[in-house]
Amino acid sequence: MLAGVLLAGQVLPLAAGLGLLSDRITTSVSGLSSEMARMPPPQVTTVTDATGAPIATLYDQYRVPASWQQISTPMKAAIVSIEDRGFFTEQALDPRGILRAALNNARGGARQGGSTLTQQYVKNYLINVVDRNDKLGQQEDQDPSLVRKLREAKLAATVARRQSKEQILTGYLNVVSFGNQTYGVGAGARYYFGLTPDRLNVEQAALLAGIVDNPNYFNPYRFPQHALQRRNRVIDTMVATRSITPAQAAQAKAQPLGVRLPQPNRPPDSCYGAAPDAGFFCEYAVTYLERAGLTHDQIFSGGLTIRTTMDPRISQIAKDTADRRVPTTQPGVANPFVITKPGPAGHQVLAMVSNRDFGTDPSAGQTSYNQPADVSVPFGAGSVFKIFTAAAAMEQGKVGLDTPMPNPYTQCFMPPNGNQYTHCAPIHNDYPGYPDPISLRQALATSPNVAFTNLELQAGMPDVLAMAARLGLRQTMQNNMHGQPPGPAPRGAANPATYTQPQSLYNLNNIAFTLGFAPFSPLELANVAATLADHGRWCPPTPIASVTDPAGHPVPVPQPPCEQVVAPTLADSLAQGLGDDVKQGGTSAAAAQAAGWTRPTAAKTGTTQDNESVAFLAITDGYAAVSTVYADGDHPGTICNTNPPMISSGCEGAFGGTIAAPTFFDAFNQILAGQPDQPLPAADPAYLGAQEHGPIVPSVVGRPTAQARQALAQAGFPAQLQTVPANAPAGTVIGQTPQGTVARGQPIVLYVSADR
């Protein structure tokens, strides 16, 4: 405080009207001192694959921390010589310089600094660290007023009492800007010279020290002459402070700027810089962490290490296969491909790719839309959605795998909420050769539309839609029919409800839901497969293995708990029922045969009505995957059954079994090479025919706790509460387990949103 008192003694008598400043400044300084003490400079976050190999860097400020020992002697000498020659011998403040600069600036004269290196450290810390996300605060930090100067001076005095000269100089060199998002000498040395800061020589150190004063004006790439003159001036000051000899100075001045050519070296600052097989995965990992409650500042400035679940071998195979099937720059056709692996630790995402790359250059086949993760496929997954109808009807006991179902070639169906003025909707099978009746097992393999529409109406639209969400289409069913969160419809929209309602509501009267015409997320559909493979246990599809802070301490990542969403026997029986799709007569049998595929596989193909989107869901050897091919251009149309697929009219349309399934077979022939086959689970005899399987637990997700407990009690199920962090009002049920058919009286765990 002594320096602050001395400063006030010299300045305040000369500044009329400043008598009330003391308390304001002291209060401000106290708060800012606390901010500086608890807020470290932003650092670079590293995203890695499952092995720990980096796949991306995330940052707002490119900074590589450097200790005193990691900074070369010439660098320390250069910055002290040009910025504050008396740094090591004099006090932290220059009262006369502060007063002179403040009064001159107040009169409108040429801007003057009047700052010691300690004061500059404080100023840069405020601008680049404390107020980095506050434009108004940064303006105040650079205000030429006497108030700001006094505040800065008092902060500098506090810093000088608490830190040694070495600590202050090290802190300063780690916080100052070297231009173009590059902060601190550790990053500056790498950016301009490709070196660590301990290797900086005289001329390199002088260039960096000179840049600090005005990174734009002294940019060696844009203004090399300015930079050269400034560098040489710094070298002269180093001679004046006896940091180097005149001979060393002459030798240093004779050297060129020596910066990296043709451009500096700075790593990408977002997932756009990831490798082609990792960009979408990286972006999903960031989104996942943000939804879990981590802030943008934590992720991009916290110096975290985010280890993902991405398997580099599987991811590269998936990407290469997607690119080979549909070239990256193929106009209007995308091929998202997602691979997950369910297990005791949850549902881990191993690969999330597309023939497109994650980026901002459409001409290079890039897209900034996360095709594999988002509700991105606008035309639907076709008959893959018949899985939800089958699961709902099997749970209710209305049908078993061997139950015969009516299946005429064509039938006209009334919507559930129709009236005497409603016309029936004609549904027909793809060709007239299907058996009538047909068993559910046969229907899953051959995919007749009429049989599944009949079954959907028997099960009831609410239960079919709820089953889709239970098995994994969580965000999909919350979004509208355009793949976005519900919101106001554009003026003149032909059907406003497609914008304003979630799919879970809009489709209550749409019998075509089972035919898969609604937008969906490939990742969520792959997680549906993972839920079936995991014996009916849903878990969030996680891309995160661990998150640690710069000190190596774990960072908690809250995530929704896993839920038993259908009975294990139902999930296993349905998986067994899907096992004939790859066999003779199944919709993917030809593709499997062409690939030499013989492994037991639960699978379902899907094709939309106009062949604008096709899909293939598969479960094999502990993996669950979805391959999708859809029209992603500005002028979507029929995807032709060509190699590679293309958009055209008048061509033979593609099917899920002809262009989506081969991506899976090609990739998994490589992924599973040399591994023994694993059988599909056996079907439970109780699910071979139509019979009741016991009481079904009512769904109470979304209800307040009291209402949920009452509904369960009325159905004969006691409730157990478990609070979890969630983006929902406190006391709201955000999950329940088990679901489906359970013994009456079994406790039901309700996951209730806690206060956040």
N, C-alpha and C positions, 0 to 999 in steps of 0.2 A: 504493500500500500504506500510505502514511502515515495516510490517514484510517482505514483498517482498524486500524492499530496504535493510534491514538489512541482509537478506539472500544473496543478490547479493554482498554486501560488504564483506562478509566472504568467498564467494565461488569464485567469478570471478577473484580476483587477483591470485588465486591458479590454475586456469584452463586456460592455454595458448590457444589462438585462439578462446576464447569464446566471444570476444568483440561484435560480430555481433548478438549474441543470443537475446539481450534484446528486440529489436523491434519485432523480430519474436515471442518471447514468449508472449509479451504484446498483440500483435494482436491475437494470438491463444487463450490466456486466455479470452480476451474480447468476442470472439465468443462463447467459451465454457460456459462462465458465462451466456450468454443469453440462450444457449441451456438448461442449468440446470434449469434456472428460469422458462422456459416455458414448459418443458417436465416432466410431473409427472411420477412416476414409473409405469410400467405396472400393470394392475389389472385384475382380473378375470371377464369375462362377463358371465352373467346368462341368459339362455334362458328359458322362461316360457310358459305354455299353456295359453289359453284364460282367465283362472281364476287367473293367477298369480302364480300358483304352478310351481316350477322349474322342468324342464325336462332335462337340460344339462348345463354343464359349459364349457366355452371355454377359453383357455389361452395358452400362450407360457411360462409364468412364473407364478407359483402358488404363489399368494401373497394375504394376508388378511391385509389391512392397520390397524395399531394400533396406537392410540394416546398415549401421555405421561402417561395419567391416566390409560390407558388400559394395561400397561406393569408393571409387578410386580417389587417391589424393589430389590429382589434377582437377577432378570435378568439384571437390570441396573448395579447393583454392580458387577456382574460376568463379564460382557463384559468390563467394565472400568478397573477392576482389572487385567485382563489378557492382554488387548490390550493397555491401556494407563493410568497408575495409576495417572498421573498428570493432567488428562483431565480437571478436574473442577478448578484447581488452576493455571495451566500454560498456556502459549500462544499456539496458534493453530499450530505453526511450531517448529520443532527441527532442527535448521540449522546445528549443528555439526553432528547430526545423518544422515541428508540427505547427507552431503558432504562425510562422512565416507562410507555410503552405496554406493553412486554413484561411488566414486573412487575405492572402492573394487570390485564392479561389473564390472567396466570398465577394471580392471586388470585381470578379469577372476576368481576372488576368489569366495568363497561360497556366494550365493545370500543373500543380507541383505535388510531389509525393511527400517529402519530408518524413520518411519512414525508415526505421532500422529494419534489419532482417527479421527480428523478432516480431515487429509490427506487421511486416509483410506476411509472415507466417500466419499470424492471427487473421489478417484480412483474407488471405487465400483459403484458410480453413473455413471461414464463414461462407465465402462465396462457393467454394467447390465441395464442401462437405455439409455443413450445417444447413445452409439455405439452398442446396443444389436443386431442390424441387419447388422452390418458392421464388418466382421471378421478382415479386415485390421486395422480398427480403434481400435478394441479390442487389437490387437497385439501391436499397438503403445501405448495404455494405460498401457501396462505391460512391455514396453521396459525398460531395466535397465539403460538406458543412463541418463546422467546429464540433457540433454535437457528436457526429460520427467519429471524428478524429479523437475526441476525448474518450469515447467508449472504447475505441480500438487501443488507445494508449493504456487504459486501465487493464484491459484484457492482457495486453503484452506484459505489463508489470506482474500480473498474476502468473502468467506462463513462466516468466523469468524466475519467479520464486520457486516454482514447482519443478522445473526442468533444468537440466544442465545444458551447457552450450552445445555439446554433442547431440543431445536429444532434440534440441530446437532445430539445429541445422539438418539433422536427419529427417525430422518431421516436415520441415519446409521442403526439402528435396523430394519428399514423397507426396506432396500435396499440390505443387504448382503445376500449371498447365503448360504443355509443350505443343499445343495445337491439335486440331482434328481428333477430339475425344481422347487424346493421350495425356495422361497425368502422371507425374512423378518420374524420377530419373530412371527407375527400373524399366518402365515402359518406354520412356524417351530414347534410351540407349538402344533398345530393341527396334523401335520404330524407325529411327533414322540410320542406324549403323548395323543392326542385326547382332548387337553385342550385349553382354551383361554389363552392368554399370561399373563393376570392378576392373574392367578392361579398357575403360575410356582413357585415351591419351590426352595430351595438352590441347591439340587443335579440335578434337572431338568434344572435349569438355567445354572449351571456349564457345563452340558453336551452340551447344545446348544452353549454356549459361546466358548467351546473348539472346536466344529465342524467347526466354522467359518474359522479357520486358514487353514484347508485342509479338505473340506467336503468328499473327497474320502478316504483319509487315516484314518480319524477318524469316518468313517461310522459305527455306532453301530451295524448294521445288518451284514455287511461283516467282520468288524474287531473289535469285541467287546472288545478285550483286549486293543487295541490302544485307543479306545474310553474311556474305564474305566480309563486308566492311564492319559489321557488328562483331563478328568473330575476332577480327584482328584488333578491334578496340579492346575487347576483353583480354586478349593476349597482352596488350600493352599494359593494362591494369595489373595483370599478374606479374609483370616485370616490376611495376611500381611498388607492389606489395612484397617484392622479393620472393614470390612463390616460384618463379623460374628465372633463369639468367637471360640476358639479351641474346645470347647465342641460341638458346632453346627457343626463344620467341621467334627469331629469324627463321629457324628451321620449321617451326610450326606454321608460320605465315606462308611459307613456300609451298605448303601442301594444298591440294584442292579441297573442296568442301568434304568430299569423301562419303556423301550420303548414298544410301542404297538406290540403285537405278534399275529399271526406269521409274520405280515408285517405292514409297516407304513400305515397311513391313508391319502391318497391324492385323491381328486375327479378326475374322468376322465377329460381329457383336450380337448375333442372333442365330436362330435355327436355320435361317436362310443360308448360312455358311456351312451347314453340315453336309456330309457326303450324300450322294443321291439316295442311298438306301436308308438314311438316318434322319432326313429332314422332317418328314411327317411325324416320325416317332418322337423326335426332340420337341416339336411343337405340341404334341399331345401331352408329353411329360410336363411341360410348362403349364399348360391349361389345367392339367390334373392337380398340380400343386397349388395353383391359384384357387381352384374350387375347394381344395382342402383347407384354405385359410391363409396360406402364405401370401404376402404382399408382393407386388411387382418390385418394390425396392429390396425386399429380402432376396428375391430370386436373382435380380440383375445387378445388385450392388453388394450382396452379402458375402461374396467370396466362397460360396457353397461348393461342395462337390456333390453332384447329383448322379448317383449310380443308377442307371436304368436297368430294366430287365431285358433289354434288346440283346438277342443272341447274334453276334456278328456273322457267324457262319450261316445260320438259317436266314437272317435278314438279307445277306448278299445273294444267296440262292433264290430267295423270293423275288428280289429286285431284278436279277438277271432273267429269271423266267418271265416275269411280267413284261419286261422290255422286249424279250425275244418274241413273245406272243403278240404284243401290240407295241410297235416302236414308240419311243418317247414323243416324237414330233408328229405322230399320226394324227391328221386333222379330225377333230370331233369325236375321238374314241378314247375313253379312259378305262384302265384295268386295275382298280384297287384290289389289294390282296392282303389279308390279315391272318396271322397265325398266333394262336394262344396255346397255353398249356395249363390246364387246371391241375391243382394238387393241394396238399395240406396247407401250403402258404397262401393259397388263393388262386385267382385266375391271372397268371402272368402273361403279359403280351410279349411275344418273342420277335415278331416282325410286323411292320406296318408300312407297306410300300404301295406304289402305283407305278404304272409306266410313266406317268408324269413325275417331274421332280418338284420339290418344294422350292419355290422362288417367285420372282416377279417378272420374268421375261417369257410371255406366252409364245413368242416366236421360237424359243428354245425348248418348248414343251413343258414349261414351268407353270405352276399355279400356286397362288397364295392361299387357296382354299384347302383345308385338310381333308382331302377326298377319302382316305381310309377311316378317319375318326369321326368326322362330323356327319350330321344327317344330310348327306351330300348327294345321294342317288335319287333324283327327283321322280323317276318313273317306277320305282318299286323293285322288289325281288321276285316277282312272279310267284310261282307255285311253292316256293320255299315257305311262304306264309301258311301253307296248309298244315304245317307242323303244329301251329297254335290251335287250329280247329281240332286236329286229332288229339292233342293233349287235353283240351278242355272236355271233349266228348268222352275220352277214356276215363278221365277223373270222375265224371258224373256217372260212369257205368253204362252209358248209352250205347257203347260200342267197344269191342275188343279187336285184337289184331285179325282174328279169323271170322269176325261177324260180317255176314253179307249185307251190302248196302245197295239201295236202288241207284241205278246209274243209266238212265235213258240217254240217248245221244243229245237230246235237247230238252229243256224244260223252262217254263216261264215262272219266275219266283216273285211273290209279293214281298216288298220290303217289310220289316218287322212293324214299322209304325204307319203302314199304309192304311188307306180308307177306301170307300167305294169309288172315289174319284182317281185313285192311284192306279196307274198301269203296271202290269207285271213286267219284270225285267227278264228277257230271254237269255239263258246261259246254255252254251253248247260245248261239247267236248271237241278236242282238236280233230278227231276223226271218228267215224262211226263204228270202228272195230272193237271198242272196249266191251268186256263182259258186262252183262246186266242180269242179275246183281253182280257186285264185285266186293271182295273182302277188303278190309282196311289195309292189310299188308300189301295186297296187289295194288291198291289205289295209291299207296305211298310210293311204290316203285314206278307206276305208269302215269300217275297224276291226272286222272279225269276231273274235269271242272264240275260237272253236274253232281257227282257223288259227294264232293266236298262242300258244295254249296248247300245241299240237303243236310249234311252233317252239321254245318255251321248253324243253320237255323234250328236244328234240334238242340244243340248245345246252348244256343242263345248268344246274341251278339255281345252283351256285357261280359259274359264269362270268357268268350274267345278273345276279346280285346284285353281283358285283365290278364289272361294267360300270356299274351304277347309281352306285356310289361313284366309280369312275374319272371318269365324265363330270361329276360334280358333287354328288351327294347324299352328301356326306361326313358331316356331323353327323346327317343324317336316318338313315343306315344305322347309325350308332353308337348312336342312341337306341332305346328300346324301342317296343313297339306302342301305347304311350300318348303318344308324343312326348316322353318324358322320358329322362334317363340311366338305364340299368338299375339296379335296386335291389330290395330285398326286396318281395315281394308282400304286399298287405294280407291280413289274416287272412280266410279264407273265400273268397279269389279263385277264380273258376271255372277260370281257366287261369293259374296262377302264372308260366308261362314268358313270357307277354306283358309281364310286369313285369321279370323277372330277366334276360332275354336281349336283346341288341341285335337290330335287324331283320336284320342281316347273318347272324345265326345262326338266329333264329326262323323265317325264311322259307325256309330250305333245303328244307323239306318241304311248302311251301305253293305249289301250282301256280297259285293265284290271284294271285300277286305281279304277274304281267304285266297283270292286270286293274286294278291300281292301287287296292288297298283299304287300303294302309298309310299312316300319318301321314307328312307331308312338310312341308318348308319351301318356301314360294313363292319366296323368294330363291334357294335352292339349285336349284330347278327352273328358274328363269330362267337360272341360271348353267350348267345343262346345255345350254340353248339357246345360250348364249354360247360354250361349248366347241365345239359343232358349227359355229357361225358363225366361230370362230377356227381352223378347219381342224384340229380335234382337239386343240387346246392348252388345257389347263385352267389357270386362274389363280384365285386367291382372289377372290371378289367384293368389291372394296375400296370403302369409302366415303370413303377418306382421300386427299386430294391432297397435303397437307403439314401439319406441326405445327411451330410455332416457339415459343420461350420469350419472356418479356417483353422481352428484349433483341433479339429478332428472329433469334436463332440457331436453326438447324434442330434438331429433336428427332428422333433416329432412331426409326423405327417398323418393327421387324422383321416380316416377313410370309413365309409359305411361298412358295417359288419356284414359278414356273409349270412345268408338266409337259406333255410331248407324250403324251397318254394313249391316243390311237388314231392310226392312220396318217392323214395328211392326206387321202389319196385315199378312205379309208373315210368320214371325216367329211363330205367334200364330196359323196360319192355318196349318203349317207343324207340329207343336206339336200336334194339334188335329188329323192330319193324322197319326201320329205315335201311336195314342191311341189304335189301334186295335191289336197291337202285343201281348198284355197280355190276349186278349180275345180269345174265342173259334175259333180255326183255325189259330191263330197267332203262330209265331215260339217260343214264350216263354210261351204260354198258359198252357202247361202241368206243367211247373215248378211253375207257379203262382198258379195253382189249387192245386198242392201238398203242397204248403206253406200256403194255405188258403188266398191267396192274392186277394183282391177285390177292392183296391184303384184305382182311375183313374190314369193311368200312360202312359206317352209317352215313347216308348221304341223301341230299335232296336237291334237285335242280329247279330252276325257275326261269320263266320267260314271260315278259310282259306282252300285252296284246299286239302292240305294233312293233315288237322286236326292238324297242329302244333301250331295253335294259335286260340283261340276263345275269343269273347268279348260280353259284354252286356252294352249298354248305356241306361240310364233311367232318367226320370224327374218325380218327384211326390212331392206333398205337399210343394213346394218351394225348394226342394233339387234337385241337379243334380249329377249323379254318373256314374262311369264306373268300371266294374269288368272285369278283363282279366285273362285268364289262358293260359300260353304258355310254350313251351319247352325251358328251360333256361340252359340245360346242354351242355357239350362238344360234345355230340353226339345226337342232336335233332332228333325227329321222331314223329310218330303219337301219339297224346294223346288219350288214350283209355277212353271210356265212362264207367269207373269203379269208385268205391268208396273205397279209394280215386283214383283220376285219376293217370295213370302211363304211361310211355313211352314204347311202344311195337309195334311190327309189326304183321299184321294179325288179329288185334282186331277190334271191332266196334269203329269207331272214335267218339270222343266227338264233341258236337256242342255248340254254344253259349247259346242256350236255355237249354242245359242239364247240363252244369257244371259252366258256368259263371253267368247265371241268378240266380241260387239258392243262390249264395253268397249274391247278392243284396237283394233278398226277405227275406232271413233269418235275415240279419242285420236290414233291415228297418221294419220288423215286431216288432223288439225290440225298434228301435229308435222312431217309431211313435206310440207305444202302448198307447192307451187311447186318442189319438188326433183325431179330426174329419177329414173326408175326405175333400180334396179340389178339385174342378173340374178343368179339363184342360180348357184352353181358347177356346172359340168358333172359328170355322173357318169363315173367312170373305167370304161372297158369291162371291166376285170377284176372289177368288182362288179355287173355286169349278170346274170351267171350264177353257178352254184355252182362254185367252184374254190378250190384252196388258194392262199394268198397269202404263204406263207413261214412260217418259224418264229415262234412267239409267245413273247415275253419272259415268263418266269414272274414273277408278282407276289411281291415279297419285302418289301413294306411291313409294318412291325411286327416284323420279325425283327432279332435282333442282327446286327451288321455281319459277323462271321465266317460265320454261317450264310447270310446273304444272298449274300456273295461266292461261297461254295461252290455254292449253288443256281444262280447265274448261270453259273459256270464249267462246271458239268455240262451246262448247256444250250448252251454254246458262246459265251457272252457275257462279255467282260472287264468289270470294274467299276471305275469311277472314283468316289472318295469326295469329298464336299463337305459340311463341317460347317455346320450352320445352327442358330440358337436355336430351341428348340421345347419345348413342355410334354410331354416324354417322357424316359424314362431315357436317360442319356448312352450313345451308341453304338447307339441304336435307329434303324433305317431309317424315316424318316417320309415319304419320297417317292422316286420314281424316274422317270427319263425317258431315252429314250423308252419307251413301253409299246406293247403290241399287236404287230403284225407288223413285223419289221425284218430286215435282212440279218444272217445269222449272222456273228458276229465283230465286230459293231458295238459299241463301248463303251457301257455303260449307266451313267449318272450316278446315284449313290445319294446322297440327301440324308440325312445322319446327324445325329441330335440331339447338340448340343454340351452341355457342362456349363454350368449356369446358376447 
